[in-house]
Amino acid sequence: MERKVLVAFLFLVLAAPAQLTQSTGDEFTVLVFHDIHADSYPPSFTMAADWLLGVNGRGPGRVSGISYYNIKAISGVGDYTTPCTSAGASCTAAWNLFKPDWDRIHAAGLPGIWTRGNHDTNAYSFGTLSGVTYGSNPSWQATTFDVSTSRGLVRLGLVGVDVGDDLSAGQAARAFVDGIIAGSQAERQWMFLRHVGPAEPYGDVTPRIAPPNGGDAGAWCDPCAGYSGVNSAMGLLNNFFYTVTRVFWFATGHYSYGAAMIQVTASDGHVISGIGNNGGDGGLGHVTMFKFQPSRGHVQIVHYLIGDSATPAGSMFGSLQTVAWVLQTRANGLFPRPSPGRRRGR
């Protein structure tokens, strides 16, 4: 009963801006692409790359999205193309359409991981990415990055697995994630990426909170478009999110277009926040941005369209949610508490 009371205060009640504001001071952003399907929606991914790089008249304020939001990492959760469920000329052509724009983004030199979706059975290859640790499965990836802030050195990490990997205790994918986290500094906080995850009804942008005992059936699907049991979103909730430590944010894709904010309270009391579905299945350049605000102890999480020809500056899909962030830095020595936040205003 106590945990339910705590959960009620996780979404900070603040005046929501119409768009995500520019990063200032020591604010910085982590961006994650949801299902891209570059061949199904040309030229959305090209325009998304233009938005990030501030070229061809695209970008917030007609400048680079990377600089405007002080983006420190860019990643993806799979389904980069559509026909690569099987090998052949159509798969090769689709990958050759996707890869040059990915190369442009990668040339910006930002860290990131690019996990596999169910449409990435063939052609999936990014080479060996600098700074990325790989497991025995090429989609098992992890990387870290540090950001100097007014509150000290913030250490963050990204860790991801394959399409709908079983993350139950003792399973190989779970052992990879646990090993990566356990082998990092105690103050490093992690973001988790997997293709299959929670889903909202089409068009639903209502924030969802997973109760401590059992998931919201409206968000935690089982089956999830072909993935059931331990491979479903409900399996992810029960077997991973409730039991993992030091994972505080997530992004997934695969199923449904609601792009609603979802929060989970893990068994140890810490909170995991993220966007649990992709939105638009690749059209219009769907991404989630996590804007970290060290001086305020907040993270703003928002789903954005950055590949829409009608909005060169990008546009928000759904609403911006602000969540509490207990920083863990070398300077301040803060560590997670059972209640990671309190309501800061009305």
ZIBELWO-V649611 format. One record per residue. N is the residue number from 0. PHI is phi in whole degrees, -180 to 180 (999 if undefined). NEAR is the number of other C-alpha atoms within 8 Angstrom. Layout:
n: {N/N}
phi: {PHI/PHI}
near: {NEAR/NEAR}
//
This chain:
n: {0/1/2/3/4/5/6/7/8/9/10/11/12/13/14/15/16/17/18/19/20/21/22/23/24/25/26/27/28/29/30/31/32/33/34/35/36/37/38/39/40/41/42/43/44/45/46/47/48/49/50/51/52/53/54/55/56/57/58/59/60/61/62/63/64/65/66/67/68/69/70/71/72/73/74/75/76/77/78/79/80/81/82/83/84/85/86/87/88/89/90/91/92/93/94/95/96/97/98/99/100/101/102/103/104/105/106/107/108/109/110/111/112/113/114/115/116/117/118/119/120/121/122/123/124/125/126/127/128/129/130/131/132/133/134/135/136/137/138/139/140/141/142/143/144/145/146/147/148/149/150/151/152/153/154/155/156/157/158/159/160/161/162/163/164/165/166/167/168/169/170/171/172/173/174/175/176/177/178/179/180/181/182/183/184/185/186/187/188/189/190/191/192/193/194/195/196/197/198/199/200/201/202/203/204/205/206/207/208/209/210/211/212/213/214/215/216/217/218/219/220/221/222/223/224/225/226/227/228/229/230/231/232/233/234/235/236/237/238/239/240/241/242/243/244/245/246/247/248/249/250/251/252/253/254/255/256/257/258/259/260/261/262/263/264/265/266/267/268/269/270/271/272/273/274/275/276/277/278/279/280/281/282/283/284/285/286/287/288/289/290/291/292/293/294/295/296/297/298/299/300/301/302/303/304/305/306/307/308/309/310/311/312/313/314/315/316/317/318/319/320/321/322/323/324/325/326/327/328/329/330/331/332/333/334/335/336/337/338/339/340/341/342/343/344/345}
phi: {999/-62/-66/-62/-65/-62/-60/-61/-108/-75/-78/-73/-89/-128/-64/-88/-71/-70/-141/-73/-78/-61/-70/-131/58/-100/-70/-150/-133/-114/-115/-129/-78/-88/-49/-93/46/-57/-77/-82/-133/-69/-105/-57/-71/-60/-69/-66/-63/-60/-62/-64/-94/70/-125/57/75/-110/124/-64/64/59/-124/-60/-61/-61/-77/-62/-103/51/-73/-107/-156/-133/-139/-145/-111/106/57/-77/-133/-104/-85/-84/-70/-141/-78/144/-63/-68/-66/-61/-65/-66/-65/-69/-79/-73/-62/-60/-73/-63/-60/-63/-66/-62/-65/-68/83/-90/-69/171/-126/-134/-80/-95/-107/-69/-92/-113/-61/-122/72/-59/-164/-115/72/-95/-79/-61/81/-99/-95/-111/-96/-70/-99/-63/-86/-82/-137/-152/-149/-131/-155/-120/-130/-78/-136/-65/-98/117/-81/-90/-109/-125/-147/-120/-137/-142/-130/-82/-39/-137/-52/-71/-109/-68/-55/91/-76/-62/-65/-67/-63/-63/-62/-61/-67/-62/-67/-64/-84/-100/-60/-61/-89/-76/-107/-121/-114/-110/-126/-150/-70/-84/-157/-63/-135/-105/-57/-54/82/-81/-120/-78/-58/-119/-124/-81/-61/-66/-126/94/-92/-72/-62/-76/-124/-99/-72/-162/-81/-125/48/103/-121/-132/60/-66/-94/-90/-66/-64/-64/-61/-64/-73/-97/-129/-61/-71/-113/-77/-116/68/-99/-118/-144/-153/-149/-136/-144/79/-141/83/-125/-80/56/-85/-73/-130/-129/-128/-98/-71/-62/-86/98/-80/-110/-116/-123/180/-108/-99/-164/-90/85/74/52/112/-65/75/70/-77/-137/-114/-115/-108/-99/-88/-122/-58/-67/-97/70/-126/-128/-96/-123/-150/-94/-129/-107/-117/-123/-97/-64/-78/-133/-59/-84/89/-147/-83/-115/90/-130/-82/-118/-110/-121/-70/-134/-89/-65/-124/-124/-68/-80/-99/66/-76/-134/-63/-111/-54/-106/-84/-170/-139/-70/-100/179/-119}
near: {4/5/9/9/8/9/9/7/10/12/10/13/9/8/4/7/7/5/7/8/5/6/12/5/4/11/11/12/14/11/12/12/13/18/16/15/13/16/10/9/11/8/8/15/15/10/14/12/13/12/18/11/12/13/11/5/7/14/17/12/5/11/12/14/14/10/8/11/11/11/13/10/10/13/11/11/18/17/14/13/16/14/9/15/11/8/10/6/6/9/16/11/8/14/11/8/10/13/8/8/11/9/8/9/11/8/7/6/6/9/12/10/14/10/17/16/16/10/13/15/11/10/10/7/4/5/4/5/6/4/7/12/7/10/9/5/7/7/12/15/15/13/13/11/8/8/7/8/9/7/10/10/11/14/13/11/12/13/15/14/15/13/12/11/9/11/13/9/7/6/9/7/11/12/10/10/11/9/8/10/9/7/6/7/6/4/10/13/11/13/13/11/13/16/16/16/17/13/16/16/10/7/8/10/11/6/7/10/9/11/10/11/4/7/11/10/6/8/11/13/13/11/10/13/5/5/11/11/9/12/12/16/16/13/15/14/11/10/12/11/11/11/10/9/7/8/11/11/10/13/16/16/15/13/13/14/15/14/17/14/14/12/11/13/15/14/8/8/11/14/10/13/12/11/15/16/19/19/11/9/13/16/13/13/16/18/13/14/13/11/13/10/12/12/7/5/10/11/12/13/15/14/15/13/13/16/18/14/8/4/8/14/11/13/9/13/9/9/9/13/11/12/13/13/9/10/9/14/14/9/7/8/8/8/8/8/7/7/8/13/10/9/10/7/6/5}
//
